Structure formats: C-alpha cells, structure tokens
Amino acid sequence: MGFRQGNIPANDRTVPLTLRMLSGCFLLVAMVGGCDAVAAMRGAKTAFSGDSALAYARAQVAFGPRVPGTDAHRRAGDWIVEQMRLRADSVEVQTWTHTTKDGRKLPMRNILARFRPAATGRVLYITHWDTRPVADSDRNLGARQRSFDGANDGASGVGMFVALASALKKTPPTVGVDLLFVDGEDWGAFEDWNDTTLNKDVLIGSQYFANTMPASYQPLFGVVWDMIGDKSLNIRQEGHSLNGAPEVVARVWRVAKELGYGGTFLDEVGGPITDDHAPFLRKGLRVIDVVDINYCSDGADNCDGASTNLHHTSGDTMEHVSARSLQMVGDVAFKLVTSGL
C-alpha cells in the first residue's frame, strides 16, 4: 500500500534474548519438542500456539510501558517490525507525527504485515501495540500518574499476532491476510460514539490508517482483537459490531462454537465499546470488535464488590494473562482465514 519503511537499529538484539529467557515453553523445548508440542498438550485445535503467544506478550511487556514518544515505545515497535519480517510475506510501516490537543508532538507508527499480498480477497486483523500513558483507573492515586505494563491491554494482542504470523507462515491462509498493529489507541480520553469526529487523541493509529488507506482497499471483513488474554476470558458480542457488521459477528461466533469455545465466545450482547473498529465502520468497512472489557482482579465475570477491574490500572500485569485464553482466541483467528470463506 506504499507505506514508508521505518528504520531499525541493526544492533538492537536485546529483546530476542529476553524472549528466550522469558518464554514459558523455552525450558520445555528439549523435553517435548518445542512450543508446538506444548500447544498440543494444552488442547490446541489448530497450528496456533497459545504458549508462544504468551511468550511474545512477555517480550513486549519486557520493554516497559510502550507510551508513544518513549524509548520503550521505539524499541518495541522495532521489535514488532523485526518479528513480522521474519514471518510475513511483506511488511509495510506507516509513520507520522501526531500533534495532541495540548500541542505535544508524538511519533506514531502503524505496522502492516501481509500474507498473500497479491490476493484480492483479504481479511484485516487489527490490534494496538501502545500503552496508555497513565493508569487513570487505579485505586492508588499515586499510581494514576504513571503508566503500566499493559499486559492484557496491548501486549496480549501483540503476542497473539506474532504467534498467528508464525502459524500462517507454516500454513498459508486461503485468503490474503493483513495483520495491522495500530499505534496510539490508548493515548487520550474516549469520546462518545455519536461524536462522528471521535477524539483525535484516541484511536490515533486506526483513524490515521482508515483516513489514508486507498479507496480500493476493501477487505472482506475485519476483526479488532483487544484484551483477549484475561485468565477468566468471557467475550460477548459488542454492541456497535452487531449494529455495523452483524454477519461478521455471526461468522466469528460460529467458528468459535465449531472449535468448542462456545463457553468463552458467549451468545450474549455486551455493552457498546468505542474501540479501533470505530474508524473502519465509519468508512463502511465490515469490522467488529472482539474484546473482554471485564478484566477482573479475582477472575470474576463482572467486576463488582471486592473485585477490581484491572483495565487501565497498574494491576494489568502478566500474572493475569493466560496461554489458554490466547490459545482459544488464536485458534479462532487462525481458522477464520485457513478454512475457506
């Protein structure tokens, strides 16, 4: 699509080493034959490995909070580009500077990894890779002034996409697939959905991509994968997705049921959420949101009473992210694009 390539430091090899040290399946490689064997033991239904996804999420968190404009943000973005170049057929990088409402200049980067780039029939998958600059929902007032790990809100989607790219490299999809890592999703305050301009300081990367993509780019459908690593994963059908692309919701939930994941992909309508699917729906693309917004500290389905919602808090750490949850979501994402449409 003609996006300008980003520059990657040739000597930046710190995180691949961290990945090898942190990987949940690294120590098992010699015993059971690697992450694929571990995935099979864990009940994988496809070539996707939830253990690998968890390891990649850890690698992303190891950079520190990926707040736009920080060194951790730059290095994490470089790492994503490097990982995608090892797996995808082509990688395109879209860079720009975003000026916030208060005049700050933020370096932004969207990363597009493509499989079968010449295929006309395409599926668009979207996840955000940035971290919110403040934990503004934390009960600790001091913690609200700082960023946080973003293990589920950010890193889980990145981990799933890297593991999905590995699976698609081994088993090519039946359609063209675009894995879009968007930047700046979590920077500002979310505005009401009915504000057709949205908030220019939130969903920054998805708005930029939607506003600059060629008019000829018309994927068959798209899915935003957000907060999909929660140990107590319960994914409901998001309200705006049902209004804007009900046939895509039906397709995703049907595949989940076929895989035996009906207890996680619930036949229930959840509340409407303003997320990265919004700019694409406004452009007429059939894009839905797969998200579990109830991210509870005690593993409950609804955060009330003594339970704390870890969303946008310092509690969003790797201990609350599950390889099993990533396995289920990754299996669905993989089967959607490899079983024929």
Residue frames relative to the residue before (quaternion, step in Angstrom):
aa qw qx qy qz dx dy dz
M 1.0000 0.0000 0.0000 0.0000 0.00 0.00 0.00
G 0.5892 -0.6543 0.3389 0.3314 3.53 1.27 0.37
F 0.3807 0.7163 -0.5104 0.2855 3.59 1.08 0.46
R 0.5262 -0.6427 0.4618 0.3111 3.55 -1.13 0.73
Q 0.4449 -0.6902 0.5061 0.2637 3.56 -0.99 0.83
G 0.4010 -0.7023 0.5388 0.2358 3.55 -1.11 0.76
N 0.4685 -0.6604 0.5089 0.2923 3.57 -1.28 0.31
I 0.1285 -0.7990 0.5863 0.0358 3.57 -0.83 1.04
P 0.4452 -0.6899 0.4904 0.2922 3.62 -0.70 1.00
A 0.4554 -0.7212 0.4507 0.2633 3.58 -0.73 1.06
N 0.7448 0.4132 -0.2273 0.4722 3.59 1.09 -0.64
D 0.4803 0.6675 -0.4457 0.3537 3.61 1.19 0.21
R 0.1921 0.7936 -0.5455 0.1889 3.58 0.02 1.30
T 0.3237 0.7872 -0.4797 0.2132 3.61 1.24 0.27
V 0.7455 0.4482 -0.2544 0.4225 3.56 0.72 -1.04
P 0.5815 0.5416 -0.4136 0.4443 3.66 0.93 -0.50
L 0.6263 0.5057 -0.3421 0.4848 3.61 1.07 -0.67
T 0.6366 0.5207 -0.3251 0.4668 3.60 0.97 -0.85
L 0.6238 0.5463 -0.3381 0.4452 3.54 1.00 -0.82
R 0.6700 0.4922 -0.3136 0.4588 3.58 0.89 -0.88
M 0.6705 0.5004 -0.3035 0.4561 3.59 1.04 -0.71
L 0.7531 0.4236 -0.2098 0.4576 3.56 1.00 -0.84
S 0.4968 0.7014 -0.4264 0.2819 3.57 1.13 -0.50
G 0.4608 -0.7033 0.4800 0.2503 3.53 -0.88 1.01
C 0.7416 0.3783 -0.2330 0.5026 3.59 1.14 -0.44
F 0.4220 0.7325 -0.4617 0.2686 3.62 1.21 -0.15
L 0.7055 0.4754 -0.2735 0.4489 3.58 0.85 -0.97
L 0.6843 0.4896 -0.2841 0.4596 3.58 1.24 -0.36
V 0.4140 0.7508 -0.4532 0.2439 3.56 1.26 -0.21
A 0.7061 0.4749 -0.2809 0.4438 3.57 0.77 -1.01
M 0.6997 0.5021 -0.2690 0.4313 3.57 1.07 -0.76
V 0.8425 0.1784 -0.0464 0.5062 3.58 0.82 -0.94
G 0.6321 -0.6001 0.3283 0.3640 3.58 1.20 0.25
G 0.7245 -0.4695 0.2473 0.4399 3.58 1.15 0.50
C 0.7701 -0.4034 0.2636 0.4179 3.50 -1.43 0.02
D 0.6057 0.5545 -0.3744 0.4307 3.61 1.03 -0.62
A 0.6571 0.4969 -0.3124 0.4730 3.58 1.00 -0.81
V 0.6263 0.5243 -0.3338 0.4705 3.56 1.05 -0.79
A 0.6373 0.5366 -0.3265 0.4465 3.58 0.96 -0.86
A 0.6461 0.5182 -0.3213 0.4591 3.56 0.97 -0.83
M 0.6418 0.5197 -0.3151 0.4677 3.56 1.04 -0.79
R 0.6984 0.4766 -0.2624 0.4651 3.57 1.10 -0.73
G 0.6103 -0.5952 0.3492 0.3890 3.61 1.21 0.06
A 0.2347 0.7865 -0.5355 0.1988 3.60 1.11 0.59
K 0.2929 -0.7712 0.5447 0.1512 3.57 -1.01 0.84
T 0.7583 0.2471 -0.1386 0.5872 3.59 1.30 -0.23
A 0.7023 -0.4346 0.3480 0.4437 3.57 -1.31 -0.29
F 0.5116 0.6509 -0.4134 0.3790 3.60 1.27 -0.10
S 0.2113 -0.7831 0.5759 0.1022 3.59 -1.06 0.80
G 0.3316 -0.7562 0.5363 0.1750 3.56 -0.58 1.17
D 0.6105 0.5464 -0.3539 0.4512 3.59 1.10 -0.62
S 0.6318 0.5042 -0.3296 0.4878 3.57 1.03 -0.73
A 0.6336 0.5349 -0.3307 0.4507 3.59 0.94 -0.85
L 0.6498 0.5107 -0.3136 0.4675 3.58 0.97 -0.84
A 0.6442 0.5192 -0.3169 0.4637 3.58 0.99 -0.81
Y 0.6677 0.4842 -0.3025 0.4778 3.59 0.96 -0.82
A 0.6106 0.5292 -0.3535 0.4713 3.59 1.06 -0.63
R 0.6267 0.5269 -0.3282 0.4711 3.60 1.03 -0.78
A 0.6413 0.5269 -0.3219 0.4556 3.56 0.97 -0.85
Q 0.6454 0.5116 -0.3196 0.4686 3.57 1.01 -0.78
V 0.6631 0.5009 -0.3005 0.4681 3.59 0.93 -0.90
A 0.6075 0.5984 -0.3457 0.3916 3.59 1.07 -0.74
F 0.5746 0.5778 -0.3860 0.4324 3.61 1.17 -0.36
G 0.4884 -0.5911 0.4715 0.4356 3.55 1.13 -0.70
P 0.7302 -0.3951 0.2889 0.4767 3.60 -1.25 0.01
R 0.3047 -0.7822 0.5251 0.1405 3.57 -0.76 1.13
V 0.1090 0.8174 -0.5488 0.1371 3.54 0.71 1.15
P 0.5240 -0.6542 0.4318 0.3332 3.62 -0.73 0.97
G 0.7693 0.3291 -0.2721 0.4752 3.52 -0.94 0.97
T 0.6425 0.5067 -0.3294 0.4710 3.60 1.25 -0.13
D 0.6340 -0.5276 0.3991 0.4006 3.55 -1.28 0.32
A 0.6122 0.5494 -0.3498 0.4484 3.58 1.06 -0.73
H 0.6284 0.5314 -0.3204 0.4691 3.57 1.04 -0.79
R 0.6660 0.4998 -0.3104 0.4585 3.59 0.87 -0.90
R 0.7023 0.4712 -0.2801 0.4542 3.58 0.80 -1.00
A 0.6348 0.5200 -0.3377 0.4611 3.60 1.00 -0.73
G 0.6487 0.5120 -0.3174 0.4651 3.57 0.98 -0.79
D 0.6281 0.5255 -0.3284 0.4706 3.58 1.01 -0.82
W 0.6533 0.5237 -0.3098 0.4505 3.57 0.99 -0.87
I 0.6333 0.5181 -0.3373 0.4656 3.61 0.96 -0.80
V 0.6442 0.5135 -0.3252 0.4642 3.59 0.91 -0.89
E 0.6582 0.5154 -0.3107 0.4524 3.58 0.91 -0.91
Q 0.6712 0.4969 -0.3010 0.4604 3.58 0.90 -0.91
M 0.6749 0.4881 -0.3036 0.4627 3.58 0.94 -0.79
R 0.6340 0.5257 -0.3439 0.4510 3.61 1.02 -0.66
L 0.6305 0.5262 -0.3284 0.4666 3.57 1.18 -0.48
R 0.7811 0.3764 -0.1479 0.4757 3.58 1.17 -0.57
A 0.7488 0.4251 -0.2232 0.4569 3.58 0.80 -1.02
D 0.6001 -0.5586 0.4346 0.3729 3.55 -1.30 0.28
S 0.7838 -0.0664 0.0360 0.6165 3.57 1.11 -0.62
V 0.1591 -0.7675 0.6152 0.0845 3.55 -1.23 0.56
E 0.0664 -0.7847 0.6163 0.0074 3.54 -0.89 0.99
V 0.1695 -0.7937 0.5810 0.0610 3.56 -0.98 0.90
Q 0.1664 -0.7772 0.6044 0.0544 3.52 -0.82 1.08
T 0.0035 -0.8194 0.5719 -0.0378 3.61 -0.56 1.14
W 0.1334 0.7660 -0.6208 0.1004 3.54 -1.14 0.70
T 0.3920 -0.6770 0.5594 0.2740 3.56 -1.32 0.12
H 0.1967 -0.7825 0.5841 0.0884 3.54 -0.77 1.08
T 0.2174 -0.7592 0.6018 0.1193 3.57 -0.91 0.95
T 0.3310 -0.7709 0.5139 0.1791 3.58 -0.59 1.15
K 0.7046 -0.4568 0.3304 0.4308 3.56 -1.28 0.17
D 0.7308 0.3935 -0.2406 0.5033 3.58 1.11 -0.64
G 0.6612 -0.5794 0.2837 0.3830 3.57 1.24 0.44
R 0.4558 0.6783 -0.4649 0.3406 3.60 1.19 0.14
K 0.3012 -0.7347 0.5834 0.1706 3.55 -1.13 0.75
L 0.0556 -0.8234 0.5644 -0.0193 3.56 -0.52 1.20
P 0.3391 -0.7147 0.5665 0.2307 3.61 -0.81 0.95
M 0.0928 -0.8147 0.5724 -0.0021 3.57 -0.75 1.09
R 0.0181 -0.7973 0.6032 -0.0159 3.54 -1.16 0.66
N 0.1187 -0.7379 0.6615 0.0619 3.54 -0.91 1.03
I 0.1651 -0.7869 0.5908 0.0675 3.57 -0.99 0.84
L 0.0892 -0.8088 0.5813 -0.0035 3.56 -0.71 1.13
A 0.0800 -0.7856 0.6135 0.0082 3.57 -0.54 1.21
R 0.1291 -0.8391 0.5283 0.0082 3.58 -0.65 1.14
F 0.1412 -0.7460 0.6468 0.0713 3.53 -1.10 0.85
R 0.8170 0.0240 -0.1078 0.5659 3.54 -0.85 1.08
P 0.0068 -0.8685 0.4956 0.0066 3.63 0.74 1.00
A 0.6535 0.5173 -0.3252 0.4467 3.61 1.14 -0.44
A 0.5259 0.6481 -0.4140 0.3633 3.61 1.21 -0.30
T 0.4045 -0.7249 0.5029 0.2408 3.57 -0.91 0.88
G 0.6850 0.4168 -0.2763 0.5299 3.59 1.05 -0.67
R 0.0409 0.8357 -0.5387 0.0988 3.58 -0.45 1.23
V 0.2046 -0.7256 0.6398 0.1490 3.52 -1.32 0.46
L 0.2365 -0.7836 0.5662 0.0971 3.56 -0.90 1.00
Y 0.0677 -0.7649 0.6404 0.0166 3.57 -0.81 1.08
I 0.1090 -0.8109 0.5749 -0.0040 3.57 -0.91 0.97
T 0.1262 0.7427 -0.6560 0.0463 3.55 -1.14 0.75
H 0.3645 -0.7164 0.5361 0.2577 3.59 -1.14 0.46
W 0.2780 -0.7969 0.5236 0.1167 3.56 -1.08 0.79
D 0.5680 0.6032 -0.3816 0.4097 3.60 1.24 -0.05
T 0.3330 -0.7093 0.5820 0.2175 3.55 -1.37 0.19
R 0.5504 -0.6180 0.4551 0.3288 3.55 -1.07 0.80
P 0.4943 -0.7018 0.4203 0.2942 3.64 -0.86 0.87
V 0.7929 0.1586 -0.0889 0.5816 3.62 1.15 -0.48
A 0.3904 -0.6924 0.5582 0.2381 3.55 -1.17 0.71
D 0.0132 -0.8912 0.4535 0.0010 3.53 0.76 1.12
S 0.6711 0.4638 -0.3152 0.4849 3.62 1.23 -0.09
D 0.4317 0.7171 -0.4543 0.3050 3.60 1.27 0.08
R 0.5003 -0.6521 0.4797 0.3071 3.58 -1.09 0.73
N 0.6401 0.4898 -0.3083 0.5054 3.56 1.22 -0.54
L 0.4042 -0.7529 0.4621 0.2370 3.57 -0.47 1.20
G 0.6325 0.5305 -0.3383 0.4517 3.59 1.06 -0.68
A 0.6519 0.5277 -0.3141 0.4449 3.57 1.01 -0.82
R 0.5776 0.6091 -0.3754 0.3929 3.58 1.14 -0.49
Q 0.6482 0.5317 -0.3166 0.4437 3.58 1.20 -0.40
R 0.7199 0.4153 -0.2320 0.5054 3.58 1.27 -0.23
S 0.5226 -0.5908 0.4955 0.3638 3.55 -1.30 0.24
F 0.3018 -0.7482 0.5723 0.1469 3.57 -1.30 -0.08
D 0.7380 -0.4642 0.2674 0.4102 3.57 -1.29 0.23
G 0.1701 -0.8001 0.5540 0.1549 3.59 0.94 -0.80
A 0.1450 0.8350 -0.5175 0.1183 3.56 0.98 0.86
N 0.7418 0.3221 -0.1925 0.5558 3.58 0.96 -0.87
D 0.7367 0.3772 -0.2026 0.5234 3.56 0.91 -0.96
G 0.7876 0.1974 -0.1839 0.5540 3.57 0.26 1.30
A 0.7894 0.3426 -0.1969 0.4699 3.57 0.44 -1.19
S 0.6134 0.5599 -0.3735 0.4134 3.63 1.00 -0.66
G 0.6570 0.5000 -0.3110 0.4707 3.58 0.99 -0.76
V 0.6334 0.5193 -0.3247 0.4730 3.57 1.02 -0.79
G 0.6563 0.5160 -0.3097 0.4551 3.57 0.91 -0.92
M 0.6495 0.5128 -0.3098 0.4682 3.55 0.97 -0.87
F 0.6741 0.5035 -0.3075 0.4446 3.61 0.90 -0.87
V 0.6529 0.4991 -0.3342 0.4614 3.62 0.93 -0.79
A 0.6624 0.4851 -0.3024 0.4841 3.59 0.98 -0.84
L 0.6271 0.5251 -0.3351 0.4677 3.58 1.05 -0.71
A 0.6321 0.5239 -0.3328 0.4638 3.58 1.00 -0.78
S 0.6231 0.5318 -0.3417 0.4605 3.59 1.02 -0.73
A 0.6706 0.4973 -0.2932 0.4657 3.57 0.95 -0.91
L 0.6815 0.4832 -0.2923 0.4654 3.60 0.97 -0.82
K 0.5814 0.5569 -0.3810 0.4546 3.59 1.14 -0.45
K 0.6957 0.4550 -0.2594 0.4917 3.58 1.07 -0.78
T 0.7800 0.1555 -0.0529 0.6038 3.56 1.06 -0.86
P 0.2633 -0.8073 0.5018 0.1649 3.62 0.06 1.21
P 0.5027 -0.6656 0.4582 0.3071 3.58 -1.01 0.76
T 0.5340 -0.6255 0.4666 0.3253 3.55 -1.27 0.38
V 0.7285 0.2611 -0.1892 0.6044 3.58 1.33 -0.14
G 0.5960 -0.5037 0.4472 0.4372 3.54 -1.28 0.00
V 0.1168 -0.7960 0.5927 0.0396 3.57 -0.98 0.84
D 0.1127 -0.7713 0.6247 0.0457 3.55 -0.98 0.95
L 0.1363 -0.7639 0.6279 0.0596 3.57 -0.74 1.11
L 0.0658 -0.8296 0.5539 -0.0245 3.56 -0.37 1.28
F 0.1470 -0.7614 0.6290 0.0557 3.55 -0.68 1.20
V 0.1108 -0.8241 0.5538 0.0430 3.59 -0.40 1.18
D 0.3782 -0.7284 0.5451 0.1713 3.51 -1.18 0.79
G 0.8359 0.3169 -0.1596 0.4187 3.56 -1.31 0.23
E 0.3051 0.7668 -0.5187 0.2233 3.60 1.14 0.41
D 0.8083 0.3516 -0.1188 0.4571 3.53 0.89 -1.02
W 0.3613 0.7797 -0.4709 0.1994 3.61 1.18 0.23
G 0.8518 0.1992 -0.0644 0.4802 3.59 0.52 -1.15
A 0.6761 -0.4513 0.3841 0.4377 3.52 -1.29 -0.49
F 0.4485 -0.7099 0.4783 0.2572 3.55 -0.93 0.91
E 0.3060 -0.7546 0.5588 0.1568 3.55 -0.90 0.97
D 0.6565 -0.4881 0.3902 0.4226 3.54 -1.30 0.18
W 0.5897 -0.6052 0.4135 0.3390 3.56 -1.03 0.87
N 0.6755 0.5271 -0.3001 0.4194 3.59 0.99 -0.80
D 0.5316 0.5606 -0.4233 0.4732 3.57 1.28 -0.05
T 0.2924 -0.8211 0.4614 0.1653 3.58 -0.06 1.28
T 0.6280 0.5138 -0.3537 0.4654 3.60 1.19 -0.27
L 0.2675 -0.7524 0.5272 0.2906 3.57 1.27 -0.49
N 0.5618 -0.5646 0.4642 0.3875 3.57 -1.26 -0.29
K 0.4085 -0.7529 0.4470 0.2576 3.58 -0.48 1.09
D 0.6864 0.4588 -0.2933 0.4820 3.61 1.22 -0.26
V 0.6914 0.3520 -0.2872 0.5617 3.59 1.19 0.48
L 0.7888 0.1753 -0.1896 0.5578 3.59 -1.09 0.68
I 0.1482 0.8548 -0.4899 0.0852 3.56 1.14 0.65
G 0.7212 0.4636 -0.2636 0.4421 3.57 0.77 -1.02
S 0.6726 0.4823 -0.3107 0.4674 3.57 0.92 -0.83
Q 0.6236 0.5166 -0.3493 0.4715 3.60 1.03 -0.66
Y 0.6629 0.5101 -0.3148 0.4486 3.57 0.91 -0.90
F 0.6618 0.4988 -0.3118 0.4648 3.58 0.90 -0.89
A 0.6753 0.4999 -0.3022 0.4504 3.59 0.86 -0.94
N 0.7024 0.4722 -0.2676 0.4604 3.58 1.04 -0.72
T 0.7505 0.3762 -0.2112 0.5006 3.61 1.19 -0.39
M 0.4960 0.6605 -0.4469 0.3435 3.62 1.19 -0.17
P 0.5741 -0.5946 0.4253 0.3687 3.60 -1.06 0.65
A 0.5781 -0.5946 0.4289 0.3583 3.58 -1.08 0.66
S 0.6342 0.5541 -0.3229 0.4318 3.57 1.18 -0.57
Y 0.5734 0.5897 -0.3884 0.4156 3.58 1.23 -0.28
Q 0.1631 0.7877 -0.5630 0.1898 3.55 -0.28 1.32
P 0.1309 -0.8206 0.5517 0.0709 3.61 0.22 1.21
L 0.6263 -0.5461 0.4042 0.3822 3.56 -1.21 0.55
F 0.7359 -0.2278 0.1443 0.6211 3.54 1.09 -0.79
G 0.2044 -0.7767 0.5824 0.1258 3.54 -1.30 0.20
V 0.1438 -0.7725 0.6139 0.0758 3.53 -1.27 0.49
V 0.2418 -0.7081 0.6453 0.1541 3.54 -1.04 0.89
W 0.1327 -0.7732 0.6178 0.0537 3.58 -0.88 1.01
D 0.1337 0.8128 -0.5387 0.1770 3.57 -0.31 1.28
M 0.8407 0.0252 -0.0478 0.5387 3.58 -0.90 0.96
I 0.3414 0.7742 -0.4551 0.2772 3.54 0.83 1.06
G 0.6110 0.5833 -0.3461 0.4082 3.60 1.24 0.32
D 0.3542 0.7669 -0.4714 0.2534 3.59 1.31 -0.03
K 0.5195 -0.6610 0.4452 0.3082 3.60 -0.87 0.95
S 0.7508 0.2861 -0.1836 0.5663 3.59 1.07 -0.67
L 0.0193 0.8705 -0.4903 0.0390 3.54 0.78 1.13
N 0.1083 0.7502 -0.6446 0.0995 3.55 -0.90 1.05
I 0.0736 -0.8325 0.5491 -0.0115 3.57 -0.24 1.29
R 0.1411 -0.7894 0.5953 0.0505 3.55 -0.66 1.15
Q 0.5745 -0.5883 0.4415 0.3590 3.56 -1.26 0.35
E 0.3596 -0.7835 0.4739 0.1797 3.54 -0.34 1.32
G 0.6017 -0.6566 0.3391 0.3031 3.55 -0.89 1.03
H 0.6964 0.4564 -0.2870 0.4737 3.60 0.82 -0.93
S 0.6031 0.5513 -0.3546 0.4546 3.58 1.11 -0.61
L 0.6558 0.5079 -0.3068 0.4668 3.57 0.97 -0.84
N 0.6725 0.4806 -0.2970 0.4781 3.58 1.04 -0.71
G 0.7761 0.4046 -0.1929 0.4435 3.57 0.91 -0.92
A 0.8096 0.0157 0.0229 0.5863 3.60 1.07 -0.65
P 0.0289 -0.8533 0.5204 0.0157 3.62 0.62 1.07
E 0.6272 0.5508 -0.3448 0.4294 3.59 1.08 -0.64
V 0.6272 0.5140 -0.3370 0.4784 3.59 1.15 -0.56
V 0.6031 0.5374 -0.3450 0.4779 3.58 1.04 -0.78
A 0.6652 0.5104 -0.3048 0.4517 3.59 0.87 -0.96
R 0.6486 0.5197 -0.3212 0.4539 3.60 0.97 -0.84
V 0.6818 0.4914 -0.2957 0.4542 3.59 0.82 -0.98
W 0.6938 0.4712 -0.2824 0.4657 3.58 0.88 -0.91
R 0.6069 0.5430 -0.3572 0.4575 3.59 1.11 -0.57
V 0.6559 0.4960 -0.3090 0.4778 3.58 0.95 -0.86
A 0.6275 0.5351 -0.3366 0.4545 3.59 0.98 -0.80
K 0.6584 0.4971 -0.3071 0.4744 3.59 0.96 -0.82
E 0.6336 0.5378 -0.3296 0.4480 3.58 0.98 -0.82
L 0.6912 0.4598 -0.2607 0.4928 3.56 1.13 -0.67
G 0.5452 -0.6357 0.3897 0.3831 3.58 1.26 -0.13
Y 0.5500 0.6356 -0.3748 0.3911 3.57 1.24 0.36
G 0.2639 0.7973 -0.5062 0.1958 3.58 1.13 0.57
G 0.6245 0.5442 -0.3408 0.4446 3.58 1.19 -0.41
T 0.6909 0.4181 -0.2683 0.5252 3.58 1.30 -0.18
F 0.7020 0.3123 -0.2104 0.6045 3.59 1.05 -0.79
L 0.1452 -0.8653 0.4781 0.0411 3.54 0.16 1.35
D 0.4104 -0.6797 0.5483 0.2625 3.56 -1.11 0.70
E 0.4646 0.6336 -0.4644 0.4086 3.53 0.69 1.18
V 0.4112 -0.6923 0.5342 0.2572 3.55 -1.11 0.70
G 0.2195 -0.7698 0.5879 0.1167 3.55 -0.80 1.04
G 0.6672 -0.4931 0.3658 0.4217 3.54 -1.27 0.09
P 0.5635 -0.5895 0.4459 0.3690 3.61 -1.16 0.48
I 0.1108 -0.7972 0.5934 0.0099 3.56 -0.97 0.94
T 0.3248 -0.7101 0.5873 0.2131 3.56 -0.97 0.85
D 0.1667 0.7853 -0.5637 0.1944 3.56 -0.40 1.25
D 0.7839 -0.3893 0.2278 0.4267 3.57 -1.32 -0.04
H 0.5583 0.5875 -0.4163 0.4121 3.61 1.17 -0.09
A 0.5150 0.6927 -0.4007 0.3074 3.59 1.19 -0.54
P 0.7005 0.4574 -0.3144 0.4486 3.67 0.67 -0.91
F 0.6640 0.5056 -0.3122 0.4538 3.60 1.06 -0.69
L 0.6244 0.5165 -0.3401 0.4772 3.58 1.01 -0.74
R 0.6514 0.5204 -0.3192 0.4505 3.58 1.00 -0.77
K 0.6760 0.4587 -0.2812 0.5035 3.58 1.23 -0.48
G 0.6054 -0.6006 0.3421 0.3946 3.57 1.27 0.10
L 0.5109 0.6299 -0.4354 0.3906 3.62 1.24 0.12
R 0.4300 -0.7057 0.5107 0.2372 3.54 -1.11 0.75
V 0.2164 0.7873 -0.5272 0.2354 3.54 0.28 1.35
I 0.1300 -0.8035 0.5792 0.0458 3.58 -0.87 1.00
D 0.4118 -0.6949 0.5415 0.2330 3.53 -1.37 0.27
V 0.0944 -0.7495 0.6536 0.0458 3.57 -0.80 1.07
V 0.2336 0.7784 -0.5236 0.2555 3.58 -0.25 1.30
D 0.1693 -0.7328 0.6460 0.1302 3.54 -1.21 0.64
I 0.1861 -0.8338 0.5149 0.0713 3.54 -0.07 1.33
N 0.6315 0.5106 -0.3324 0.4796 3.60 1.25 -0.37
Y 0.0691 0.8174 -0.5523 0.1485 3.53 0.16 1.38
C 0.0191 0.8875 -0.4551 0.0694 3.52 0.48 1.31
S 0.5626 -0.6542 0.4069 0.2997 3.55 -1.01 0.89
D 0.7584 0.3630 -0.2098 0.4990 3.60 1.04 -0.65
G 0.5954 -0.6003 0.3529 0.4008 3.58 1.25 0.28
A 0.4309 0.7014 -0.4652 0.3255 3.58 1.25 0.18
D 0.5636 -0.6008 0.4489 0.3461 3.54 -1.28 0.37
N 0.7764 0.1572 -0.0924 0.6033 3.58 1.09 -0.68
C 0.3622 -0.7560 0.5116 0.1884 3.56 -0.79 1.08
D 0.3265 0.7119 -0.5643 0.2610 3.55 -0.29 1.27
G 0.7434 0.3706 -0.2822 0.4800 3.56 -1.24 0.18
A 0.8262 -0.1639 0.1428 0.5197 3.58 -0.80 -1.03
S 0.5619 0.6174 -0.3815 0.3968 3.58 1.24 -0.28
T 0.2319 -0.7660 0.5889 0.1128 3.53 -1.09 0.80
N 0.3649 -0.6897 0.5747 0.2468 3.56 -1.00 0.82
L 0.3229 -0.7936 0.4932 0.1509 3.57 -0.57 1.19
H 0.4278 0.7088 -0.4538 0.3297 3.58 1.29 -0.08
H 0.8444 0.0090 -0.0732 0.5306 3.58 -0.78 1.12
T 0.5729 0.5358 -0.4194 0.4569 3.58 0.94 0.93
S 0.6369 -0.5272 0.4034 0.3920 3.55 -1.33 0.24
G 0.5823 0.5963 -0.3637 0.4160 3.60 1.27 -0.16
D 0.5202 0.6279 -0.4246 0.3935 3.60 1.25 -0.05
T 0.2429 0.7864 -0.5093 0.2514 3.55 0.41 1.34
M 0.7135 -0.4934 0.3005 0.3965 3.55 -1.28 0.35
E 0.5707 0.6064 -0.3985 0.3843 3.63 1.08 -0.49
H 0.6997 0.4531 -0.2636 0.4854 3.58 1.21 -0.41
V 0.6129 0.5327 -0.3432 0.4721 3.59 1.30 0.08
S 0.2018 -0.8223 0.5307 0.0374 3.55 -0.89 1.01
A 0.4798 -0.6480 0.5149 0.2913 3.55 -1.04 0.86
R 0.6208 0.5545 -0.3416 0.4364 3.58 1.05 -0.72
S 0.6532 0.4953 -0.3174 0.4768 3.60 0.94 -0.82
L 0.6608 0.4974 -0.3042 0.4727 3.57 0.94 -0.88
Q 0.6043 0.5608 -0.3504 0.4444 3.58 1.09 -0.68
M 0.6779 0.4968 -0.3002 0.4511 3.57 0.83 -0.95
V 0.6879 0.4689 -0.2882 0.4731 3.57 0.84 -0.94
G 0.6586 0.5135 -0.3070 0.4565 3.58 0.98 -0.84
D 0.6110 0.5421 -0.3488 0.4594 3.58 1.03 -0.72
V 0.6585 0.5027 -0.3077 0.4679 3.58 0.94 -0.89
A 0.6676 0.5029 -0.3043 0.4569 3.59 0.87 -0.97
F 0.6634 0.5070 -0.3036 0.4589 3.58 0.98 -0.84
K 0.6971 0.4776 -0.2932 0.4472 3.59 0.78 -0.98
L 0.5800 0.6069 -0.3733 0.3950 3.61 1.04 -0.68
V 0.7966 0.3089 -0.1389 0.5007 3.59 1.01 -0.81
T 0.7104 0.4347 -0.2725 0.4818 3.62 1.23 0.07
S 0.6684 0.5185 -0.3080 0.4353 3.59 1.22 -0.19
G 0.5942 -0.5639 0.3658 0.4416 3.57 1.27 0.11
L 0.2475 -0.7790 0.5634 0.1202 3.55 -1.05 0.81
